[in-house]
Amino acid sequence: MYFEKSRAELGGGFIRILTYFREDGFKSVAAIEAAMHEQNSAALVIPAHTLKGEALMFGAEPLAAVAETIENTARSCVETRRFPDELIPEVVELRRLFNATVELFDKATNPLLTRAVPQGAFGRKSTNQSFGRI
């Protein structure tokens, strides 16, 4: 719903903004993964916040929810000066959800990906109708 609404509102700029989402999202997910490896709670907050906002703009609510969990937990851990080891499953899920979201967006916006050729089919199906017969 939000995806189509954004698409309609942004018109010709939609694909460009979707490209920014993809580029920024890859960077955000990579930054979150790096922060987890470095055990840096503070470094989790901004990329998770950014990804959450961008995901919500396109209606990718499951992705936004995981990013929000990471952001809120990291903020709490910064205040208590501990590292959120409990976020490991969410960070793994974040990568999977981001990749799946990008794939769905690609299918929705790329006409070459939306055309489905039936299994075993080769070219066009010939029928008598194309030769003028009824």
C-alpha positions as a LaTeX table, in Angstrom:
\begin{tabular}{lrrr}
\hline
Residue & $x$ (\AA) & $y$ (\AA) & $z$ (\AA) \\
\hline
Met1 & 0.00 & 0.00 & 0.00 \\
Tyr2 & 2.68 & 2.53 & 1.02 \\
Phe3 & 4.86 & 1.34 & $-1.84$ \\
Glu4 & 2.22 & 2.12 & $-4.46$ \\
Lys5 & 1.28 & 5.37 & $-2.72$ \\
Ser6 & 4.94 & 6.49 & $-2.73$ \\
Arg7 & 5.23 & 5.43 & $-6.34$ \\
Ala8 & 2.21 & 7.54 & $-7.32$ \\
Glu9 & 3.27 & 10.58 & $-5.27$ \\
Leu10 & 6.90 & 10.60 & $-6.40$ \\
Gly11 & 6.13 & 9.96 & $-10.06$ \\
Gly12 & 9.27 & 10.09 & $-12.20$ \\
Gly13 & 11.52 & 10.52 & $-9.15$ \\
Phe14 & 10.36 & 7.25 & $-7.62$ \\
Ile15 & 12.98 & 5.03 & $-9.27$ \\
Arg16 & 15.77 & 7.45 & $-8.32$ \\
Ile17 & 14.64 & 7.49 & $-4.68$ \\
Leu18 & 14.25 & 3.72 & $-4.71$ \\
Thr19 & 17.85 & 3.53 & $-5.94$ \\
Tyr20 & 18.89 & 5.67 & $-2.96$ \\
Phe21 & 17.00 & 3.30 & $-0.67$ \\
Arg22 & 18.92 & 0.36 & $-2.10$ \\
Glu23 & 22.33 & 2.08 & $-1.85$ \\
Asp24 & 21.74 & 3.57 & 1.61 \\
Gly25 & 20.19 & 0.33 & 2.82 \\
Phe26 & 23.19 & $-1.75$ & 1.80 \\
Lys27 & 25.43 & 0.73 & 3.62 \\
Ser28 & 23.21 & 0.74 & 6.72 \\
Val29 & 23.04 & $-3.06$ & 6.93 \\
Ala30 & 26.82 & $-3.30$ & 6.45 \\
Ala31 & 27.39 & $-0.64$ & 9.14 \\
Ile32 & 25.12 & $-2.51$ & 11.56 \\
Glu33 & 26.94 & $-5.78$ & 10.89 \\
Ala34 & 30.32 & $-4.05$ & 11.35 \\
Ala35 & 29.16 & $-2.48$ & 14.62 \\
Met36 & 28.11 & $-5.90$ & 15.87 \\
His37 & 31.53 & $-7.35$ & 15.00 \\
Glu38 & 33.24 & $-4.41$ & 16.72 \\
Gln39 & 30.84 & $-4.62$ & 19.67 \\
Asn40 & 30.06 & $-0.92$ & 19.32 \\
Ser41 & 26.57 & $-0.17$ & 20.62 \\
Ala42 & 26.65 & 3.50 & 19.64 \\
Ala43 & 27.52 & 2.66 & 16.03 \\
Leu44 & 24.31 & 0.62 & 15.73 \\
Val45 & 21.94 & 3.51 & 16.39 \\
Ile46 & 22.22 & 5.81 & 13.36 \\
Pro47 & 22.24 & 3.18 & 10.58 \\
Ala48 & 19.32 & 1.35 & 12.22 \\
His49 & 17.40 & 4.62 & 12.56 \\
Thr50 & 18.11 & 5.53 & 8.92 \\
Leu51 & 17.08 & 2.12 & 7.62 \\
Lys52 & 13.90 & 2.18 & 9.72 \\
Gly53 & 12.81 & 5.53 & 8.29 \\
Glu54 & 13.55 & 4.62 & 4.69 \\
Ala55 & 11.84 & 1.24 & 5.00 \\
Leu56 & 8.71 & 2.88 & 6.42 \\
Met57 & 8.65 & 5.35 & 3.52 \\
Phe58 & 8.23 & 2.42 & 1.11 \\
Gly59 & 5.96 & 0.34 & 3.34 \\
Ala60 & 8.56 & $-2.32$ & 4.18 \\
Glu61 & 7.15 & $-2.73$ & 7.67 \\
Pro62 & 8.85 & $-6.02$ & 8.65 \\
Leu63 & 12.24 & $-4.53$ & 7.75 \\
Ala64 & 11.42 & $-1.32$ & 9.63 \\
Ala65 & 10.32 & $-3.28$ & 12.71 \\
Val66 & 13.60 & $-5.18$ & 12.94 \\
Ala67 & 15.60 & $-1.98$ & 12.38 \\
Glu68 & 13.57 & $-0.28$ & 15.11 \\
Thr69 & 14.27 & $-3.12$ & 17.55 \\
Ile70 & 17.99 & $-2.81$ & 16.83 \\
Glu71 & 17.86 & 0.99 & 17.20 \\
Asn72 & 15.92 & 0.99 & 20.48 \\
Thr73 & 17.95 & $-1.80$ & 22.04 \\
Ala74 & 21.22 & $-0.14$ & 21.01 \\
Arg75 & 20.08 & 3.22 & 22.47 \\
Ser76 & 19.29 & 1.51 & 25.75 \\
Cys77 & 22.64 & $-0.27$ & 25.75 \\
Val78 & 24.51 & 2.98 & 25.11 \\
Glu79 & 22.87 & 4.42 & 28.22 \\
Thr80 & 23.68 & 1.36 & 30.34 \\
Arg81 & 27.14 & 0.94 & 28.79 \\
Arg82 & 26.75 & $-2.62$ & 27.68 \\
Phe83 & 26.79 & $-4.38$ & 24.33 \\
Pro84 & 23.54 & $-5.91$ & 22.99 \\
Asp85 & 24.64 & $-9.48$ & 22.24 \\
Glu86 & 20.95 & $-10.40$ & 22.19 \\
Leu87 & 20.60 & $-8.55$ & 18.86 \\
Ile88 & 22.58 & $-11.12$ & 16.87 \\
Pro89 & 19.45 & $-12.91$ & 15.55 \\
Glu90 & 17.86 & $-9.57$ & 14.59 \\
Val91 & 20.97 & $-8.45$ & 12.72 \\
Val92 & 21.03 & $-11.75$ & 10.80 \\
Glu93 & 17.31 & $-11.34$ & 10.05 \\
Leu94 & 17.88 & $-7.72$ & 9.00 \\
Arg95 & 20.18 & $-8.80$ & 6.14 \\
Arg96 & 17.68 & $-11.43$ & 4.98 \\
Leu97 & 14.74 & $-9.01$ & 5.14 \\
Phe98 & 16.64 & $-6.25$ & 3.35 \\
Asn99 & 17.63 & $-8.58$ & 0.51 \\
Ala100 & 14.07 & $-9.92$ & 0.22 \\
Thr101 & 12.66 & $-6.38$ & 0.24 \\
Val102 & 15.01 & $-5.23$ & $-2.52$ \\
Glu103 & 14.09 & $-8.31$ & $-4.55$ \\
Leu104 & 10.37 & $-7.56$ & $-4.17$ \\
Phe105 & 10.90 & $-3.90$ & $-5.11$ \\
Asp106 & 12.87 & $-5.00$ & $-8.17$ \\
Lys107 & 10.05 & $-7.29$ & $-9.26$ \\
Ala108 & 7.52 & $-4.51$ & $-8.78$ \\
Thr109 & 9.49 & $-1.93$ & $-10.76$ \\
Asn110 & 11.42 & $-3.85$ & $-13.41$ \\
Pro111 & 9.21 & $-4.97$ & $-16.31$ \\
Leu112 & 11.78 & $-7.57$ & $-17.35$ \\
Leu113 & 11.46 & $-9.30$ & $-13.99$ \\
Thr114 & 7.66 & $-9.21$ & $-13.97$ \\
Arg115 & 7.23 & $-11.05$ & $-17.25$ \\
Ala116 & 6.88 & $-14.71$ & $-16.50$ \\
Val117 & 7.47 & $-17.33$ & $-19.15$ \\
Pro118 & 5.78 & $-20.64$ & $-18.25$ \\
Gln119 & 8.07 & $-23.58$ & $-17.50$ \\
Gly120 & 8.98 & $-25.45$ & $-20.63$ \\
Ala121 & 7.74 & $-22.70$ & $-22.93$ \\
Phe122 & 9.82 & $-21.39$ & $-25.75$ \\
Gly123 & 8.81 & $-18.11$ & $-27.37$ \\
Arg124 & 5.18 & $-17.36$ & $-28.11$ \\
Lys125 & 2.44 & $-19.91$ & $-27.92$ \\
Ser126 & 1.13 & $-20.48$ & $-31.40$ \\
Thr127 & $-2.58$ & $-20.70$ & $-31.92$ \\
Asn128 & $-4.75$ & $-20.83$ & $-34.96$ \\
Gln129 & $-6.06$ & $-17.37$ & $-34.06$ \\
Ser130 & $-2.83$ & $-15.72$ & $-35.21$ \\
Phe131 & $-3.37$ & $-17.19$ & $-38.69$ \\
Gly132 & $-6.89$ & $-15.81$ & $-39.10$ \\
Arg133 & $-8.75$ & $-19.01$ & $-38.31$ \\
Ile134 & $-11.57$ & $-19.20$ & $-35.83$ \\
\hline
\end{tabular}
